[in-house]
C-alpha cells in the first residue's frame, strides 16, 4: 500500500469537500473472468441498465461502481468476442459493497445475451458495525403504523431506547436523505408536547410511502456520522423512475366504518373484541350504579372511543418530459402523502365547544422529491417535507376521577356570579359532596353547569376541562443537493437544507373562546383551585394549568462529502459541516397559588464538524478507520456566579429583558465553546465464505439537547420550583466496544451474535444552587450523571425462501446508572437529601427482549385459474411478536424527609404483544391492481400493565385480582367497592374504570384497501 499516496489523497479531498452526515448510496464491485480459462478480463464494460452509471475492469479484471442509490438493479457486462451477460436483481444497500462477479463465454457469432439471477452473499463481509436493514416493503406490508414502530423491531431496541440510551434526550437521530430531522431542543423540552413524530430524534411526520430503504445503526458508527450516543436511523426516500407509478390506500377502524364502539354494534357478538372504555358510571343518590347518555355524546356510545382511526395514503412518481421543453438530460418526480386521524371525532375540540373528551390526533404530511440529471455525471435533487399535527394533551383521570370533577355547593347562593350562565346547561347530580365537612354533597359531571340565572341558582359551576390548552404543531424542510462525478473513481455531493419545527400552545376563555393573554391567565377565575362567590372550581391533583407557548426552531445546514475509490482497495471519504440555529421559545405557565413558570429565550448557536475516514477492503480483512472533529458555540452569556446571577432590578418579581440575559446578569461572561475529537475504528475478518468475525471501538461525544442549555435562560425565579439551563454544559461522552460474529447456514438463513459494552459519562441532571445571602435557591443542569450498559444480541434472519421470510432478534441487556432522566434528582435536592452515590437500574433496564417479524407470501399465479384469475394466489400475511421481561419501577414514594427512597427496586410483570396483517391482491387490467387487507393489533387482547397509578396499593397486594383501583383513586371508589361486594360481585381487576393509561391498548382492527398502477 502506498501510504504517501493515501495521505496526499486525504489532503486533496479535504480541501475540496463539504460535510457528510450519512451515507445515502452504496457500491457495486466484482471481478470479470473467462468462463473457460478462469483468467481475468481487462477492459470489460459493466453497465447498470436503465442508468448512465458504469465502469470498466482493470488489468486484474476488477471493477467498481460507486455512488449507486439503494435499490435493485440489472447489470450487464460486455466485451468484444464474448457473449454479453446480464445479472438481474442485484440489491444495493446503504454504505455496503454489493459483489457481482461475471463469467464471460467466447462466441464466434451473435448468440444473444445470457441472463442470470444475482446471488447476494448471506453474510456481508464488509459490514464492521451493527446494522439492521429495512426496505420499502417493511414499512407498508407489515402491521406497523409508523416508521418509528418499524425500526423499533431492530435488535437492541428496548422500550423505545437503543442499547440503554436515554429517551427524549437526542441520543437517537433520524437522517432523511442525509439531513437530521431532530428538534434541537429535544423531544421533551420546556412545555413540549411529545410531538411530531412522537419519537426521540424525529420532529416531523414522514409518509411511509416515501421510504425506499432505511438502516438502523446501533454500534460501530464510522466517522462520517454525527456524534450520537445510541442509534442512527438512516433513511433514503424514493425517487421517480422511468415509468409512472401511483398508489392510493385507505384504511379505518371498524367503528368508523360501521358506527358504534364495536365492530358491528354496541352489544354485538364482537363487542368484547373491540371493547372501549367506560366514561361515566357513578352511583345515584340511592346507591345504584347509573349510566347516562348526554346530547354531547354519540346517542348510543357509552364508551370513549380512544381508537377511532381513519387514514389515507398516496404516492405518485414518474418521469418529467423535460425534452419537450428543450431542457437537457432527464428528470423525474416522486410525491407521497399521509392523512391520519386518530381518536374520537364525535367530541371535537373547539374553543367554544364542550371539551369533556379530547383523545384525538390529526396528522397530515407530504414529501416530494424532484431529480434532474442534466448529464451523465451531474445530478440535482430537490426535496421538501411539510407536516402538520393537532394533538391533544389528555389525562384519562380527568374523565373518571371524581377529584378531577367540578365541585359545587348544594345550597342557594344569593348574588351568585352568573356571568357564565349562557355557557353551560342544566344537568343532574350523580354523587353528593359537602365541601364544609369533606363529604359528598353535589357533584356534577365536568361538562355540566347547573344554573338558570335566577335566585334559585345552587351554584355557578364551570368546568376547568374547558381550559385544556390547544396545541398546533407543524414543520417543514427543504433541501437542495448537487452530485458531480469528477471521474469513475471520485464524486462529491454538496447539500444545503433548512428545517423548521414549530408549535403553538394557547389556553382559551371557555365563555367566548378567545385566547387568554398572560395577564388574563393570572385572573382568579382561571385558577385551578379558587373560591369565587362561594362557588368552588376544583381540579386536583391533576389540575390543568393555564399555558401559552410560541416555539420555533430553524436549523440551516450546509454540508457535503467527497468520496474517492483511490485504488481497488481504498475507499476514502472526507468532509466538513456547518450548522446554524435560530431558536425561539416563549413559554409561560400560570399554576395554582400564584406561581408562574417561564422559559423564554432567543439564541443563535452554531456548530461545525469535519472528518476523514478510509475503508480498506482485502480478501482477508475489511478495515474502517477514521476520526471526527466537532465544535459548538452556544453564542450567549452566562452569569459569572450562578448563585448571584441577577442585577438588583431584576429580582424574582421584576422579570424584564427576558430575551437579553446579558442585560439581566450582574457579571455576564461568554458561554464556553466546546470541541472534541472522536477516533473510530471497525474491522471484519471473513473466516469462510459464510462466516465473518467483526470488532469496533469508538468515542462518541454528543451535546445535550439544547433546551438543557437554554431553559429559563433569563433566570426567572418567580415560581415555587425553579429550573435553570446551563449553556456551559459539556459534551456527553460514550466509549463503546463491540464484537460480533455472523454465520450463514445457507444462502437464505443467517445467524448474528453481537456483544457490546458502553461506558457513558457527563450525562445531565439537576444540582441545587443556593446562596442564602441573596435568597437564591434553584436547580441548574450540570454534567453529573453516568451510566453503564452491557449485553448481547442474537438475531436470526431468513431471506425469502419458499414464500417465508423474517427476522427474530433477542436482546439481553443490563442498563445501570445514576439516573434515568435529566430531572430525576430534583426531589432529592428539594427535600434536602444527600446526593446519591449508588448505581440503579435505569427505567428501560428490560433484561430480556424479543422482537420477531415473520411473513409468508403466496405467488400471484398460484393455484387453479378460475374466470381468468388465481383466487388462491396473491396472498400476503405477516405477524409481529414482541416480548419483554418486566421493566423496573420504584416501590416507594417521595416522602419529604432526608431518607432516600429506593429507585427501581421492583419490576412490572412481563408483557407480550402480537400484531398481524392479512392482504389479498387482485390484478385488474394492465398494470392496475388492487388489494384488501385487515390489520389486527394486540391479536390476543393481552392486558399488559404499563403504568401503575397507585404504587403503594399495588406493592401491598402484588395480585392484579386484588388491584381493584387501577386508576389510582381507592379513596374515591370505596362506595363503588362496597356496592359490588354487597351485591355478591367481585372486585374488577381493572378498577371502576378501564383506564387506557394503565394498561396496554386492547385488541384493535384496521380494515383497508389500496389501488396501485
Buried (B, 14 or more C-beta within 10 A) or exposed (E): EEEEEBEEBBEBBBEEBBBBBBBBBBBBBBBBBBBEEEEBBBEBBBBBEEBBBBBBBBEEBBBBBBBBBBBEBBBBBBBEEBBBBBBEEBBBBBBBBBBBBBBBEEEEEEEEEBEEEBEBBBBBBBBBBBBBBBBBBBBBBBBBBBBBBBBBBBBBBBBBBBBBBBBBBBBBBBBBBBBBBBBBBBBBBBBBBEBBBBBBBBBBBBBBBBBBBBBBBBBBBBBBBBBBBBBBBBBBBBBBBEEBBBBBBBBBBBBBEBBBBBBBBBEBEBBEBBBBBBBBBBBBEEEEEEEBEBEBBBEEBBBBBBBBBBBBBBBBBBBBEBEEEEEEBBBBBBBBBBBBBBBBBEBEBEBBBBBBBBBBBBBBBBBBBBBBBBEEBBBBBBBBBBBBBBBBBBBBBBBBBBBBBBBBBBEEBEEBBBEBBEBBBEBEBBBBBEBEEEEBBBBBBBBBBBBEEEEEBBBBBBBBBBBBBBBBBBBBBBBBBBBBBEEBBBBBBBBBBBBBBBBBBBBBBBBEEEBBEEEBBBBEBBBBEBEBBBBBBBBEEEBBBBBBBBBBBBBBBBBBBBBBBBBBBBBBBBBBBBBBBBBBBBBBBBBBEEEBBBBBBBBBBBBBBBBBBBBBBEEEEBBBBBBBBBBBBBBBBBBEBBBBBBBEEBEBEEBEBBBEBEBBBBEBEBBEEBEBEBEBBBBBBBBEEBBBBBBBBBBBBBBBBBBBBBBBBBBBBBBEEBBBBBBBBBBBBBEBBBBBBBBBEEEBBBBBBBBBBBBBBBBBBBBBBEBEEBEBBBBBBBBBBBBBBBBBBBBBBBBEEEBEBBBBBBBBBEBBBBBBBBBBBBBBBBBEBEEBEEEBBBBBBBBBBBBBBBBBBBEBEEBEEEEEBBEEBBBBBBBBBBBBBBBBBBBBEEEEEEEBBEBBBBBBEEBBBBBBBBBBBBBEEEEEBBBEBBBBBBBEBBBBBBBBBBBEBBBEEEEBEEBBBBBBBBEBBEBBBEBBEEEEEEBBBBBBBBBBBBBBBBBBBBBBBBBBB
